[in-house]
Amino acid sequence: MKTEEKGYIIGVDTGGTFTDVVLLKPNGEFVTGKAPTTPADFSMGVTNAVTEVARQMGLPLEELLTRMAYFKHGTTVATNALITRSGAKVGLITTRGFEDTTLIMRAIGRVDGLPEEEVRHVTHVTKPEPLVPRRLIRGVSERIDYQGQVLIPLSQPELDSAVAELVEKQGCNALAVSLLHAWANPAHENAIRERLSQLYPNGKVFLSFGSDLAQVAGEYARANTAIVNAFVGPTVQRYLNDLEKKLRGGGLHGPFLVMQGNGGLTSREQSIPITNLQSGPAGGMIASAYMSGLLGHGKVLTTDMGGTSFDVSLIADGFWKYAEEPIFDRFRILQPIAEIESIGAGGGTIARVDEVTGRLLVGPQSAGAHPGPVCYDEGGEEVTVTDVDVLLGYIDPNYFLGGRKRLNKAKAEKAVREKIAGRLKLEVMEAAAGIYEIINNKMSDLIRRQIVKSGYLPEDFVLYAFGGAGPVHAVEFARELGIREIYIFPTSAVFSAFGAAMADVIHSRVMTYHAVMPIDPNVINERLQAVEQELLALMASEDFTREQVTLRRFVSMRFRRQTYGVELALPWDRLDAGRVNELARLFEAKYEDLYGKGAGFSQAGIEINTLRVDAVGQVPKPLLTRDAGHGGDSGQARKGSRSAFFDQRFVETAIYDYTRLGPGAVVTGPAIIEAPLTTIVVPPGYRGTVDSYHNIIITES
């Protein structure tokens, strides 16, 4: 990328509760910052967090911005607009006769994206409220078949009438267009684009086309993709435009890059709003992939426990999986987005007693940044996980965020007594311990499901614990799974921002390609080559040379008559007859890894269903520095002791200052290590060892 390689790289992650910043220096050193997220104006939280980093460096904000080589940003703006239903008023144009597709959904649509406890009561479950109601859907006469042949030409008068009704009469400020089989031939969608651009130039109406976003079969999911992109599009564009304008006005000259859910960056100009979904958690996954390469870990379990959610993904040999049809807010879409499973389990997750059953429930609702936990003393009234962590002695109320925020322990105790303990006829600390145990069990259950679904065993993995609340709970949810090593990093509290800072630019293309093995290698080579040239041209428009771009090729395969495929990385640039046979063998081996020996059925035949190509543009980044010191003495880092809850009782627990622990230092549990932005709990029977990167490795004693 043609830009200055010297200078600061800054990564920003806007989470549901906190906005995190990591600044990387050219020598590999870093500075971290954190500020409350500001949903009313997300850019304020970003500038507050960056200002905190500038303060630590002794620089005015303007000078810090002028020294930046890159500004890289992952944001929850798209997710927030979708969840809160605060997006655009969208009209849908589709093929006449298929106006009800998104309303009928699929059979599984009734339970898509719901937690297990709700799926069990399927008779009480209703479909999600549609983003586009029936009154805002219009069909136009046209028809293209699955081979891309035009059967009925597009009716221009019907199109003009539909658009006039949706925009002029109904007041839609965004239009989604998704026609039947447009993935095979986008001619009619392109004609609609040309007409709409004439009617509404200069972006007066936001336009979203299914064939642009998903060149794969799947009428329902492709329509959802166009709708979701249109729904969040104006909000995301407005936010990114305003933030960039604010940063440019403050002195930023380097590229402003936006995180995507596929685990890569793109320029703001090339950014597609729907790809911002999952962009925050994807940062943690990128950071995990980077650290796994640095530390030589083949299989890594990434766990991100922030203020609102708990996110889990798997890294194997430096790569992460993509979800075939990711689900967001109960809508199934078609986008190459990293497979990250989430539940509502964070520091701000609310505990309550069920009014009907009298059971103690934890999550998925969150108190968020405002009003936040009761102990924040900012008006919060619901008991949260952070309140419990304070009561159990894990978090020092006088050292939250490195002492920048004081917590009110007495208010937290009063809330637990009145809202939980009193109703369950328990002591306050019994109730607090119960909440702590429930949230840990929910997280370990999610991890177990994710690992087993992927065909692995928990003990095969090293666990990376990050997010501000993660290191407080990591040992407990790992203990249940038999995981032997837990890594906590200097940047764990802001790990997704660190991942954004370390990320490269990635553009992905997925296309439907149905073929039964054995296939003609020349046909698939031509398909791949055409997509590669498209992606290389896109990379060139973002100032990448061919030498800076790496192409990665993937194929999704399945036994015939199956619904979903298994994705394989192609180990070759091009196929020949011998490699086609080897590809079939690789698929069968992968299938058995996932589902067990003998699970496959070769006699049914093997087919390819999709192809994917990733273009990765390498962005310059510093190497993390290692500390050559060794034999660090944990005694010099000890700052006192306090009573903390372990094994059903309170015990006097040693407290250590993370910043004073050098490489080789060993901390034996029970112990608590306090870092500026997080707290690391080492229970009895465990020990934490500091390595040369200042990571803390927790293992059984």
N, C-alpha and C positions, 0 to 999 in steps of 0.2 A: 504494500500500500504506500503510495507516494505521500509520505508525511514525515514529520520530524520524529526520529526514533528516540531522541533524548527529551526528557521532560517527564512530568508526572502522568500516571495513568490513574484515573479515578473510576471506581465501580460503585453504583448506587442501587440498592434494592429497597423498594417501597413495599413494606409488609402491611398486614392488617392492623398491627399495633405500633410497630416502630419502623422508622426509615433508617437504614444502615448505609454506611459509607466506608469504603476502604481505599486509601491512597497508596499506590505503589511508587517508590522512588526508583530511579535508574540503577541504583546499587543493590536492589532487592529488599531494602528495608520498607516497612509499611507503617501507616498511621490509620487508626480506626476511629469512627465517630458514630453516634446514634442519637436520634431525636424522635419524639413522638410523631406518628403519622397524622396528617391533618386532612381528613376526608373532605372537608368543605373546600379545600384548595390544596391538592396533593403537592403542588410545586413549593408550597411554603415549608412543608416537612423536609423536602429535598434541600432547599437552601439553608434551612436551620442545621441539618446534619453536616452539610459541606462547610458551613460557617464554624461548626464545632471543630472540624479537622483543621481549618485555617487557624483557629485560636490555639490549638495545641502546637502548631508549627510556628506560631508567633508572626503570622502574616495577615495582612488585610485580605478579605475575600477576593477583591479585584485582582490583587497580585497573584494569589493562588490560581485563579482561573486563567490568567495570562500564561502561566507556566505549564499548563496542561497540554500533553500530547494527545490524549484521548479522554472523552467523557462517555462512559458506558452505563446504560440505564436499564434496569429491569423494573417493571411497574405492575401494580395490581389495578390500574385504572380500568382496563377492559373487564377484568373479573368483577370488580366492584360495580360497574355499570350493569353487568349481566345479573348479578345476584340481587341487587337492589331494584332492578327493573327501572333504572333511570336513564336508559338509552334513548335512541331516536324513535320517532314514529315511523314505522317501516311498512311499506306496501310491497306485496309480492306479485310478480308477473310470472305465470307458468303456462304450461301447455293446456289448452282447453280440455276439460274432462278430468284433469288431475288437480283441481283446486283444493281438494280435501286431503291430499296426501300427508301434509304435515300435521293435520288435525287428527287423522286416523292413527298415525304413527305406525310402529310395528307392534306386534303382540307384547314384546318385552318392554315397549316404551312406557307402560304404566309403572314399571318398577326401575327403569334405568336410573342409575345414579343414587338410589336410595340406600341407606344403611340397612344392614341385615335385620335389625329388630323391626324395621318397618316393612320389609319385604315379607316377613313371616305373617303379617296381617294384611295380605294382598287384597282381601275383600273390602278392606276399609281404605285402600289406597286409590287416589284419583290421579288422572293425568295432570301434568303441569299446565299451568295457564300459558297458552301459546303466546309467543312474542309477536306474532301477526295474527290477529283474529280474522274470522271468515269474512267480515265486512271489508277488510283491506286486502283481499286476495282477488286477483282477476286472471282469467284464462284467456289466451289468444289462440286463434286457429293456426296451427303449424304442426308438422310431425316429421321427425327424423327417426329412422330405425336404429337398432343396436349396431348395425354395420356402418352407420354414418350416411346412409342413403336418404335423400330428401323425398318424403312421400307426399307431404302437403306443404306448399310454400307458406311463408309467414304472411299473415294478413296485416298490412300496414294500417288500414282504417281501424281495425279492432285494437291494434297496439296504441294508436293515438287516442282512441276513446278510453282505453283502460288507464293510460297515463294521466289523462285529463281528470278522470274521476278520482284517482288516488292522490295526485298532487294538488290540483286546483280545488277540488270539492272536499276531499277528506283531510287535506293539510299534511300529507306525508312529507318529511324532509329527507327520507332515505328510501331507495328502491332496491329490492333484491330481485334478481332475475335467475330463474332456474328452470330450464326446459328439459323435457324428456330426451335422454341420450345425447345431450349436448357435449358430453365427454368424448363421444366418438366423432362428432362434427360440430364445432361451435359456430357454424355459419350464421344461424338464426340469432344466437345471442350476440354475435358481433354486429349484426344488422341492427339489433335493438340498441346496442351501445352507441352506434353511430347516430341513430335517431335521437336518443336521449341527450347525447352531447350537443346536438344542435338546439334542442329545446331548452336545455338547462346548462349553458356553458359556465365555465369558471367555478365548478363545484357547488353550484347553488343547491343541487340535490345530490346527496351522497349515493354513488352507484356501486352495486356489488353483484358480480356475476359468478354463478356456480362453476362454469367451465374454466374460469381463471383460477379458482381456488382449489378445485379438485378434478383432475382429469382421470377420474376412476368411476366405474359403475357403482350405482347406489343412489337411486332417485331420492329417497327420503333423507338420507344423511347429507347428500350434496345440497339439497334445498335448505336443510338446517344450517349448513355451513354458510351459504349465501346470506341467510337471514341473520345469523348471529354476527357476521361481519358487518352487515348494514346496521344492526342494532347498536353495536359498540363503536362503530367507525367514527361518526362525528365527534363523540366524546374523546376518543383516543387522539384523533388528529388535532383537535383543539388544544388538548393538554400538552401534547408534544410540541406543537407549534409555539404555544405560549411559554413553555419551559425553555425551549431553545432560544427564543427571542430574549428572555430574561437573562440567560447565561451569556449569550453573545453581547448583550448590552453591558454585562458585568465584566467582560474582558476575555471570554472564551474564544480561542481561534482554532483549536484542533477539532477533529471530527466528533460529531455528536452521534453516537451509535446506540441502537435500541436492541435490547435483549428480546429473543423470540423463544417460544415454547419448545422449539426443536433443539435448544441447547447452543444456539449460535447468535451472533449479532447481525444486524443489517443497518444500513444508513437510514436516517429518518425518512428520506425521500422514497426509499424502496420499501419501507415498513408497511406491512399489511395489518390492519388493526386486529384481526382475529388471531394472528400469530403471537400477539402479546399475552394471550391466555397462557397461564402456567410459566410465564417468563421469570417470575421471582424464584419459585422453587427450582427451576432449571439452573439457576446460578449455583445453587448448592451442589447440584449434580456435576456441573462442570468443574467446580473446585475439587470435588471428590475424585473425578477422573484424573485431574492434574496431580493431586497428592498421591493417588494410587500408583501412578507411573514413577513419581519421585521416590516413593517408599518401597516399590517392588511388590505391591499387593495385587494378586490376580483377581480375587473376588471380594468386593466391598459392598457392604450394606450401608446406605446413606440414610440418616435419620435427622430430620430437621424439626425441632420443637420450638416454635416461636411463641408469640403471644396469642395467636388465634387457632393455628392448625398444627398437625403433626404430619409430615410428608415423608414418604418412604420410597426409595428406588434402589435398583441394583446396578452395580457396575461390574462387568466381567471383561477382563483383559483390556481395560481402558475404554470400553464402549458401553453405552446405555441402550436400552430397548426403546422402541417407539410404539405407542399404542396404535392399533390398527384403526379403531374407531373411538377416539377419546370421547368421554362424556363430560359435559360442563353444565352444571345446574340442570341436570336431567335431560339435556339435549345431546344427542349423538351426532358428532360431526366427522368430517373427513379432512384431517390435517396431520402432517407428520410431526406430532408433538410427543415429547418424551413421556414414557410411561411412569408416572408418579402417582402413587396412591395416597390419598389424604383422608384424615378424619378430623373432626373438631376436637382437638386435644392440645391445648397450649397453656401458657401461663395465665391467660385471661379466661380460660374455659370455666363455665359456671357450674357449680354443684347445687343440687336442690333435692328436696324430698317430694316424690310424686304424690299429688293430691289424692289420687284414687287408691293406689296400691300401698303407699307408705314406704316405697323403696327409695334408697339413696341412689340418685342418678348424677352422672358427671358428663356434661357436654350434650350435644355439640355446640350449644349456644356460647357466645363469647361476650365478655364485657368490653372488648376492644380497647383502644387507647383512651377513649372518653366515653363514660366516666372511668372505666378501668376497674381493677380490683378495689375492694373496700379499703385495703391498706394504703392505696394511693392518696386517700383522703381528698378525693376530688368529686365526691357525690355518688360514688358507686355503692350499691346496697346489696348486691348479690355476692355470695361467697365464691371465690375463684381458687384455682390451683395455686396461684402465687400467694394468696392469703394463707393457705395451708403450709406452703413451703416456709413461710416466715414463722408460723406458729411452731412448726416442728424443729426449728432451729437451724435449718439449712441456709436460709438467706438472712444476712445481718440487716436489720431495718435501717441501720445507720450507714450502710455501705452499698446500697443499691445504685447501680450505674456508677460505681466507683465513688460513691458518696455524694453524687450530684443530686440525688433525690432521696429524701428521708421518707420512710414508710411508717405508718401508724399501726403498730402491732396490737395495741389495745382495742382499736376499732375492729380489726380482723377477728380478734378473739370474741368480741361481743357479737359479731355477725354469725360466727360459727355456732355460738351458744344458742342464739335465738332462732336461727333459721334451720339449723341442722341438728345439733346435739339435743336440744330440748325436745324436739319433735320425735326423735328416735330414742329418747331416754338413755342417752349416752353421755359420758364425760366429754368435755371439749376436745381433749387430745385424742380420745378414741375416735371421735367423728373425723378429726383432721387426718388421722392415720388411715381411716377407711377411705377417705377421698383420695389420698395419695396412692393407696393400693389399687383402687379402681382405675384411676387414670393410667397407672403403669401397666395394668393387665390389658386395658384396651389397646395400648400401644404395642405390647408384645403380641397380641392376637393379630393385629394388622400386619406386623412384620412376618409372623409365621405364615399367614395366608399368602403373602406376596412371594416368599421364598419357595413354598411348596408348589404354588402355581407355576413357578418358573422351572421346576424340576430339580431344585437343589436342596441341600440340607443346611440348617442354620449353622452348624459347627464348621462348615466350609468357609465361612465368611469372617472378615474383620469388620467391626462396626465403627463407623465414623459418626460421632455425636456432635451436632451443632445446633444453631439457633440459641437464643438467649436462655431458654429454659432447659435445653437438651442435657447439658452436663449435670444438672441437678438430679435428673431422673434416669440417665443412661444405664448405670450399672443395674438398676432394678429391673428395667424391661429387658436388658440383655441376659440377666441371670436366668430368667424363665426359659430362655431359648438355648442355653448351653453355649453361648458365644464366648470365646476365650479371651479376645483382645478388644479393647475399646480405645479408640484414638480421639483425643480432644486437642484441638489446634489453637494456636495463639489468636487466630481469627474466627474461632468457632461461633462467637456471639454475632458475627457479621459475615458468616461464611458465604451466603448467597451473593452479597456484595463483592466479596473476594473473588468468587467465581465469575461474576460479571467483569471484573477487572482483568481476569486471566483469559477471558473468552476470545475466540476467533469469530470471524464472519462466516456464517453458513447459510447457503441457500439450498433448498431441497425441492425435488420434483418427483411426484409419484404418478404412475400411469397404469391403467388397466392393460394387461396383455394376457389373453387367454390362449394357452397352448398346452397340448397333451404331450408328455414325454414319449419317445424321443423327439426333440424339437429341431428345427433347422437353425443351426447356430448363426447363419448369416442374417436371418431376419431379426433375431434378438440383438445382434451386434449393431445393425442399422438403427434399431429403436434407441439403444443406449447412446450411440454416437450422436444422434439428433438432439437428444436431451442434453448431452454433455456440451455440445456447441452452444445451445441456448444458455446454459448456466455460465459457461466461460465468457460469453458476451455480456451477461449481467455482471459478472465479476469485473470485467474490464471497465464497465461503466462506473464502478466504484473504485477505480484506480488500482486494481490488482494486476500484476503481470502474470503471465502463464506460469512462471517459475514459483510464484507465491501461492498457487492454487493446487490443492490436492483433491482428486476426484475419488469418491467412494461409491461402490455399486452394490445394490442389494436386490434380492429376488425373494418374493413370497410364494411358497409352494404348499400344496396340500394333496391329500389323496382325493380322487375324484368323488364328487357328490358331497364333499365336506363344505361347510359354510366359511370357515376362517382358515387362514394360512399360517405357516411358520416361516419367519423371515430369516434368511441366510445372507451373510456377507459374501459377495463374490470374490474369491481370492485371485481372480485373473482380470486383466483389462478387457480381454476378448475371449469368446468361446470358440471351441472347435468340437468335432465329433467326440473325441476322447474326453474332453472336459464336460460335455453334456452328460455322459455316463457317470463321471465322477460327481457331478452336481446331484444326480439322483441318489447316489450313495451317501453324500453329505446330508441330504434332507432326511433320509431314513434314519441315519445315526442321530441327528438332532431330535427327530420325533421321538425316538426311544429314550433319549436323555430326558425329554420333557414329560413323557407319559408312561414310561416303563417298557421293559423288554417285551416284545410280542404285541405291543399296542397297535403297531402299524398294520396296514393291509395292502401290501404291494400289488396283489392281484386286481385291486380296483383300478390300478393305474395312478400315475402321478401327473399333476398338472401345475403349471405356473399361473398365478392369478394377477400379480402386480409386479412392477419393477420400480425401483427407487434409486435416484442418484443424488448424492450430496456433493456440493462443491464447497470446500473449506478454504477460506482465505486466511493465511497466517498473518496475525497481527503481532508486531514486535512487542515483547514483554520481558521484564527482567527475570533473572533466576533468583529464587529465594536464597538468602545467605545462610550458611551453616555456622554454628558457634563451635570453634575449635576447642573450647574449654571442656574439661571433664572432671569427674569426681566432685560435683557440686554438693555442698552440705545443706541438707534441708533444715538443719537447726537454725541457721542464720535467717531463714525465711519465716520462722515461726513467729506469729504475732499475738499469741495468746490462746485461749480456749473458751468454749461455751458449751452449754448443754444442748445436745441434739438427739433426735429420736431414732434409735436403731433397735431391731429385734424386740419390738413391743415395749421398750422402756427408754427413758432418757439417760444418756451417758455423757460424761465430760469428754469433749472432742477437741482435738488440736486444730487450730486455725493457722493456715499458711498464706503468705503473700506470694501470689504467682509470679509477680515481676522480679522476685528475689531468688527464684528457684533456677539454678543453673543446670546445664547438661550433666547427667549422671546422678542427679539428686533423686532420692527415693523417699516417698511419703507413704507411711503405713497406716491403714485404716484402723479405727475410725478417724477420719480426718476430713476437713473441709478446706479447699484451696480457693481463695478469693482472687479473681481477676477483675480488672476494671469494669468489664461489661457482662460478666457471667460468674457463676459459682459452680465449682466442681466438687461433687460429693463422692468421697471414697469410703464405703461402708466397712465394717469389721470383716476381716478375712480377705481383703483386697489391698493392693498397693498401687501407687502411681509412680511411674518412672519418667523422668524428663530426658528426651533425646536431643540430638544436636540441632534440630530445628525448633526446639522448645515446645514440641508436642508433648502431651502427657499421655502415656500408655498405661491404661488400667488393666491389671490382670489379677487373678486370684493369688493370694500370698503363698 
